[in-house]
Structure formats: structure tokens, C-alpha cells
Amino acid sequence: MRARTQAGVAMAAMCFAGMAMRGAAAVTIVWDGEVGARALASDGVTGWGSQYVIDLGVFGNGFTPTTSNLGDWGANWLSLGTTNYNPAPGGDAGSANFAGSVVLSDNSLFEAGAQVYMWVRDGMAISEYGQWLLVTDDAASVGDDWLIPDTTGSDQTTPAVTWSLFCDATEQTVVFGGVESGGTGGEWWGVGGACDGVVLPDAFCA
């Protein structure tokens, strides 16, 4: 009788654990680029290669990224996840894209409501050869705020959050680089418009 009772308790515990896992807080976050966009480096000709990383994350410690504190970005960056640019076959900068996803299980490291950025780069070093772009959402754009979601009450059935890099200056706030010919750098081309690429201020200006 005692053996059966212990077995029953063990089974109940396993069932409870399974229910807890299924009901665990979780929000899937997806980030991607506009399909068909062209991404060119500071020379205005060279397409982004597979070494380009699109890093999704936030800046911690109350740090606000600007063009005057570029050297401090890395020390204050908290990455949610990274994905690499996917060049089109043959090196054509058109019809290429990127996409990544990550599951945010809780807000222990990423505070709910924190501003999210996409940091595109082909290396961590700042130099005349370094290609960088840092963007976040446009505060005036309604319904797609790039803010860390609150995982409270969420589970695996919660709809994914999707943030996209569009070739439209009204959709993004550019901290460094440029979107739709606004800023310095190479060119990120989209259908019906152009988006500047990722470079230093004294590099090629589209």
C-alpha cells in the first residue's frame, strides 16, 4: 500500500512538473529585414556579406548610445540573439535578407519595457573599414514598438513579437548609419527607396 502511495505521489509530481513546463512564461521574438532590400557597404557598390551580424539587444546600465560614445557600446550591450546576413547567390546585393528568432523566457536579464535595437556590423572594431548600423523603432510609429515584452502570464501559446528593418525612414530611428538616404554611409536599397548602409561619419555619403 505504501509503495503504491509513493508511486502515486511521484506520478502526480511528474504531471505537475509537465504542466508547469507547458505553462512557463515565454515570448518568441523575431527580427528580420525587408524582403528584396539591397544592402551596400560604404563604397556604394559592395554588398553585405555573410560576415555581417544583425544583433538584437538592449543597452544596460542606463546607457544611451550616440555617435559620440561609439567606443562604449560594446561594454554596455546586452544581446538577445544574433543572426547573419544572407547574401543572394552570386554576390548580388538584391533579393537578400536576414531573419532570427529567440525565446524570452523571463525578464531577469531583460527588463520589460527596455528599448530594443538592431546593431548591424561586420566586426566589433571601430575603424574606417568598420561597417556599422544601429537602429530602433520610430517613437511615432504606432503598434510596433521595439520594447522588451513583459513575460508575466505568457506561455508557449503567446503570439510572437516581430520587429522588421524596413527601407522607410519613418519606420526606424537611426542612431548611427542611415535609412532611406538619411545619413552617411553606403546604401541599403529597397523597392521604391534607398536605405543608407553602415559606416563611419567620414565615409562615403549616399
KOLTOR-871677 format. One record per residue: residue in three letters; x, y, z of N, C-alpha, C in turn. Coordinates in pm, whole numbers, padded with zeros to 5 digits, always signed. Layout:
N
ALAXYZXYZXYZ/...
END
This chain:
206
MET+00084-00119+00000+00000+00000+00000+00087+00124+00000/ARG+00192+00122+00085+00283+00235+00093+00354+00257-00040/ALA+00394+00147-00104+00464+00157-00232+00374+00220-00337/ARG+00247+00181-00337+00154+00238-00435+00133+00387-00409/THR+00128+00426-00282+00110+00567-00246+00229+00650-00292/GLN+00350+00599-00267+00470+00671-00311+00474+00684-00462/ALA+00432+00577-00532+00431+00582-00678+00331+00686-00727/GLY+00216+00691-00659+00114+00788-00697+00161+00930-00677/VAL+00230+00955-00565+00284+01089-00537+00386+01128-00643/ALA+00473+01031-00678+00574+01058-00779+00511+01091-00913/MET+00406+01015-00950+00339+01040-01076+00272+01175-01078/ALA+00210+01212-00967+00145+01342-00958+00246+01455-00971/ALA+00362+01436-00909+00466+01538-00917+00515+01554-01059/MET+00528+01440-01131+00573+01447-01269+00470+01518-01356/CYS+00343+01490-01333+00237+01555-01410+00236+01705-01384/PHE+00253+01742-01257+00254+01884-01221+00371+01955-01287/ALA+00486+01888-01286+00604+01946-01347+00583+01967-01496/GLY+00518+01867-01560+00490+01880-01702+00397+01995-01731/MET+00293+02013-01646+00202+02124-01663+00272+02256-01644/ALA+00363+02262-01546+00438+02385-01519+00525+02421-01637/MET+00587+02319-01698+00673+02347-01812+00592+02398-01929/ARG+00474+02336-01951+00391+02379-02062+00339+02520-02041/GLY+00321+02558-01912+00265+02690-01882+00371+02792-01850/ALA+00498+02759-01869+00607+02851-01836+00601+02975-01923/ALA+00639+03089-01863+00639+03215-01936+00735+03206-02054/ALA+00693+03255-02168+00778+03252-02286+00718+03340-02395/VAL+00801+03428-02450+00760+03511-02563+00865+03496-02672/THR+00823+03454-02790+00915+03442-02902+00929+03578-02971/ILE+01054+03618-02995+01082+03744-03061+01151+03714-03195/VAL+01099+03773-03301+01153+03755-03435+01202+03890-03486/TRP+01321+03892-03548+01368+04014-03613+01415+03980-03753/ASP+01384+04069-03848+01417+04041-03987+01433+04170-04066/GLY+01467+04154-04194+01483+04267-04284+01381+04261-04396/GLU+01355+04374-04456+01258+04381-04564+01302+04295-04681/VAL+01213+04212-04727+01243+04122-04838+01272+04203-04964/GLY+01380+04168-05034+01415+04236-05157+01501+04359-05140/ALA+01532+04395-05014+01616+04513-04991+01759+04484-05034/ARG+01832+04589-05072+01973+04576-05108+02056+04642-05001/ALA+02161+04578-04959+02249+04630-04854+02389+04647-04909/LEU+02435+04771-04918+02566+04801-04974+02655+04867-04869/ALA+02783+04839-04878+02880+04895-04785+02911+05040-04820/SER+03011+05096-04752+03039+05238-04764+03087+05282-04901/ASP+03129+05188-04984+03172+05226-05119+03053+05238-05214/GLY+02935+05204-05168+02816+05214-05250+02803+05107-05355/VAL+02894+05009-05352+02895+04903-05453+02894+04764-05391/THR+02980+04745-05292+02996+04613-05231+02876+04575-05145/GLY+02819+04458-05175+02706+04411-05096+02749+04355-04962/TRP+02660+04360-04867+02688+04298-04737+02716+04150-04757/GLY+02810+04098-04682+02843+03956-04689+02788+03880-04570/SER+02813+03751-04569+02762+03667-04461+02830+03695-04328/GLN+02940+03773-04330+03006+03808-04205+02931+03918-04130/TYR+02835+03981-04195+02757+04084-04128+02662+04020-04026/VAL+02670+04069-03903+02587+04019-03794+02476+04121-03766/ILE+02356+04072-03752+02245+04157-03709+02212+04114-03567/ASP+02255+04197-03472+02247+04165-03330+02128+04239-03270/LEU+02039+04166-03204+01922+04225-03139+01950+04234-02990/GLY+01928+04350-02930+01956+04362-02788+01920+04497-02730/VAL+01969+04521-02610+01943+04646-02539+02074+04696-02480/PHE+02074+04822-02442+02188+04878-02371+02152+04887-02223/GLY+02239+04833-02137+02213+04831-01995+02273+04949-01922/ASN+02255+04948-01792+02315+05047-01702+02275+05191-01735/GLY+02156+05208-01793+02109+05342-01825+02185+05408-01938/PHE+02259+05329-02014+02343+05382-02123+02258+05419-02244/THR+02285+05537-02301+02218+05581-02423+02320+05592-02534/PRO+02309+05512-02640+02408+05515-02749+02396+05641-02833/THR+02510+05701-02864+02516+05817-02951+02639+05804-03040/THR+02653+05894-03135+02770+05890-03221+02897+05934-03149/SER+02882+05993-03031+02999+06039-02956+03050+05936-02855/ASN+02977+05828-02834+03025+05726-02739+03031+05588-02803/LEU+03066+05584-02931+03071+05458-03006+03159+05354-02938/GLY+03270+05398-02880+03363+05305-02818+03311+05239-02693/ASP+03200+05287-02640+03143+05230-02517+03024+05139-02542/TRP+02984+05127-02667+02866+05047-02696+02883+04902-02652/GLY+02995+04843-02691+03016+04701-02663+03010+04667-02516/ALA+03064+04754-02431+03069+04728-02287+02931+04737-02223/ASN+02839+04803-02288+02705+04823-02230+02596+04746-02304/TRP+02637+04664-02401+02540+04592-02485+02500+04460-02422/LEU+02370+04431-02423+02316+04303-02380+02244+04241-02499/SER+02298+04132-02549+02244+04072-02670+02133+03971-02640/LEU+02022+03986-02712+01915+03887-02707+01947+03770-02798/GLY+02010+03801-02911+02045+03697-03006+02099+03759-03134/THR+02166+03678-03213+02224+03727-03338+02185+03638-03455/THR+02189+03696-03574+02172+03621-03697+02263+03685-03801/ASN+02299+03610-03902+02387+03662-04005+02310+03700-04130/TYR+02364+03798-04201+02304+03839-04327+02317+03725-04427/ASN+02217+03712-04511+02214+03604-04609+02225+03662-04750/PRO+02348+03672-04803+02365+03731-04936+02298+03647-05043/ALA+02255+03714-05149+02197+03641-05261+02306+03564-05334/PRO+02273+03455-05401+02372+03378-05478+02442+03466-05582/GLY+02570+03445-05597+02645+03521-05696+02691+03656-05648/GLY+02664+03688-05520+02710+03815-05465+02620+03933-05494/ASP+02507+03912-05561+02415+04021-05589+02357+04070-05457/ALA+02363+04201-05435+02315+04257-05309+02163+04259-05300/GLY+02095+04237-05411+01950+04236-05410+01893+04100-05372/SER+01767+04099-05334+01695+03976-05302+01762+03896-05190/ALA+01832+03966-05102+01892+03902-04985+01814+03944-04861/ASN+01844+03879-04751+01763+03908-04633+01832+03855-04509/PHE+01768+03875-04395+01812+03815-04271+01690+03791-04183/ALA+01700+03695-04095+01592+03667-04002+01647+03587-03885/GLY+01601+03619-03768+01642+03546-03648+01526+03538-03550/SER+01536+03448-03455+01432+03437-03353+01494+03390-03222/VAL+01431+03428-03113+01477+03390-02981+01356+03381-02889/VAL+01363+03293-02791+01255+03279-02693+01297+03349-02565/LEU+01223+03450-02525+01248+03521-02399+01166+03453-02290/SER+01235+03383-02201+01164+03304-02100+01125+03383-01976/ASP+01196+03491-01949+01162+03575-01833+01230+03710-01849/ASN+01207+03800-01752+01263+03934-01758+01376+03954-01658/SER+01444+03845-01621+01551+03855-01523+01671+03933-01576/LEU+01701+03919-01705+01814+03991-01765+01769+04108-01850/PHE+01650+04096-01910+01599+04199-01998+01469+04255-01939/GLU+01480+04375-01887+01368+04437-01817+01255+04470-01914/ALA+01133+04440-01872+01017+04471-01954+01012+04621-01982/GLY+00990+04655-02108+00981+04795-02146+01112+04857-02191/ALA+01224+04782-02181+01354+04835-02223+01356+04851-02375/GLN+01421+04958-02421+01428+04985-02565+01519+04885-02635/VAL+01471+04829-02745+01545+04729-02821+01605+04792-02947/TYR+01725+04745-02983+01795+04796-03101+01837+04679-03190/MET+01856+04709-03319+01926+04618-03410+02062+04682-03437/TRP+02167+04607-03405+02303+04655-03428+02363+04567-03538/VAL+02375+04625-03657+02432+04554-03772+02580+04589-03780/ARG+02666+04489-03797+02810+04516-03802+02882+04401-03869/ASP+03001+04433-03921+03086+04327-03976+03208+04306-03889/GLY+03204+04358-03768+03312+04342-03671+03287+04436-03554/MET+03354+04412-03443+03334+04493-03325+03421+04619-03324/ALA+03527+04620-03404+03621+04732-03400+03567+04851-03478/ILE+03585+04970-03422+03552+05093-03491+03675+05138-03569/SER+03663+05149-03700+03773+05195-03784+03713+05241-03915/GLU+03798+05294-04002+03748+05340-04131+03695+05225-04215/TYR+03730+05103-04177+03684+04986-04251+03562+04920-04184/GLY+03531+04962-04064+03420+04901-03992+03286+04947-04047/GLN+03195+04855-04062+03063+04884-04115+02960+04860-04004/TRP+02897+04969-03961+02801+04960-03851+02670+05030-03887/LEU+02563+04980-03830+02433+05046-03838+02361+05015-03707/LEU+02307+05116-03642+02230+05097-03520+02096+05166-03536/VAL+01990+05088-03525+01855+05143-03541+01763+05091-03433/THR+01658+05166-03408+01550+05121-03322+01421+05169-03388/ASP+01309+05146-03326+01183+05185-03389+01161+05335-03378/ASP+01076+05386-03466+01037+05525-03462+00930+05542-03355/ALA+00955+05632-03260+00862+05651-03149+00723+05691-03198/ALA+00717+05753-03313+00589+05798-03366+00511+05686-03433/SER+00580+05576-03462+00514+05464-03527+00433+05385-03425/VAL+00308+05365-03451+00218+05303-03355+00205+05153-03380/GLY+00206+05074-03273+00175+04933-03283+00291+04839-03299/ASP+00413+04892-03319+00528+04801-03336+00648+04848-03255/ASP+00621+04899-03135+00729+04948-03050+00830+04838-03020/TRP+00958+04873-03034+01064+04777-03007+01098+04783-02858/LEU+01012+04725-02777+01030+04724-02633+01027+04581-02583/ILE+01113+04550-02486+01115+04415-02430+00978+04382-02373/PRO+00917+04273-02417+00784+04237-02366+00787+04186-02223/ASP+00677+04205-02154+00661+04151-02020+00618+04006-02034/THR+00698+03914-01981+00667+03772-01997+00564+03721-01896/THR+00525+03805-01799+00429+03764-01697+00298+03717-01761/GLY+00257+03598-01727+00132+03545-01778+00140+03487-01918/SER+00256+03493-01979+00271+03439-02114+00308+03291-02107/ASP+00292+03224-02219+00334+03085-02228+00367+03056-02374/GLN+00384+02931-02407+00425+02895-02543+00319+02923-02647/THR+00197+02954-02603+00091+02986-02699+00082+03136-02725/THR+00160+03216-02654+00158+03360-02674+00212+03396-02813/PRO+00142+03479-02889+00187+03514-03025+00326+03576-03023/ALA+00402+03549-03128+00537+03602-03138+00535+03753-03162/VAL+00640+03818-03116+00661+03961-03143+00758+03970-03259/THR+00725+04050-03361+00811+04062-03479+00851+04207-03501/TRP+00983+04228-03518+01038+04360-03549+01116+04351-03679/SER+01088+04443-03771+01150+04438-03903+01225+04567-03935/LEU+01336+04552-04008+01411+04666-04059+01360+04696-04199/PHE+01285+04806-04211+01227+04843-04339+01311+04952-04407/CYS+01300+04960-04537+01362+05070-04613+01264+05187-04615/ASP+01239+05241-04498+01146+05352-04482+01189+05430-04359/ALA+01234+05552-04380+01287+05633-04271+01183+05661-04163/THR+01055+05649-04197+00952+05677-04098+00930+05559-04004/GLU+00988+05443-04037+00967+05324-03957+01077+05302-03853/GLN+01192+05368-03870+01304+05348-03780+01362+05481-03731/THR+01424+05475-03614+01508+05584-03565+01651+05537-03579/VAL+01732+05610-03654+01869+05570-03681+01964+05642-03586/VAL+02038+05565-03508+02136+05622-03417+02269+05642-03489/PHE+02306+05545-03571+02431+05551-03646+02413+05481-03779/GLY+02461+05543-03886+02436+05491-04019+02322+05570-04080/GLY+02237+05508-04154+02126+05579-04214+02024+05485-04274/VAL+01903+05533-04289+01796+05457-04353+01729+05548-04455/GLU+01708+05496-04572+01641+05568-04681+01713+05700-04711/SER+01842+05689-04739+01924+05804-04778+01932+05912-04671/GLY+01908+05877-04548+01918+05975-04441+02039+05948-04355/GLY+02153+06011-04383+02272+05989-04303+02392+05960-04390/THR+02498+05916-04330+02619+05886-04404+02631+05737-04425/GLY+02708+05700-04524+02734+05558-04541+02706+05505-04679/GLY+02708+05376-04689+02676+05310-04814+02526+05312-04833/GLU+02475+05217-04907+02333+05221-04941+02263+05089-04910/TRP+02145+05102-04854+02059+04987-04828+01934+05012-04910/TRP+01925+04946-05024+01821+04979-05121+01699+04891-05104/GLY+01586+04954-05117+01460+04881-05115+01376+04922-05234/VAL+01270+04850-05259+01182+04884-05370+01119+05021-05344/GLY+01144+05113-05434+01085+05246-05420+01161+05338-05327/GLY+01277+05298-05278+01352+05384-05188+01490+05330-05164/ALA+01568+05406-05091+01705+05363-05060+01731+05378-04912/CYS+01809+05285-04859+01847+05293-04718+01997+05293-04709/ASP+02053+05395-04644+02197+05400-04630+02247+05284-04548/GLY+02370+05245-04572+02429+05132-04502+02494+05169-04373/VAL+02610+05110-04344+02667+05120-04212+02813+05158-04221/VAL+02847+05279-04175+02983+05326-04190+03018+05432-04089/LEU+03140+05477-04096+03183+05588-04011+03142+05722-04074/PRO+03134+05828-03991+03083+05957-04041+03161+06015-04158/ASP+03291+05986-04171+03369+06047-04278+03376+05959-04402/ALA+03298+05854-04406+03300+05763-04521+03204+05812-04630/PHE+03191+05730-04733+03106+05764-04848+02965+05804-04806/CYS+02915+05912-04859+02781+05959-04827+02690+05941-04948/ALA+02584+05866-04931+02494+05837-05043+02413+05961-05081/
END
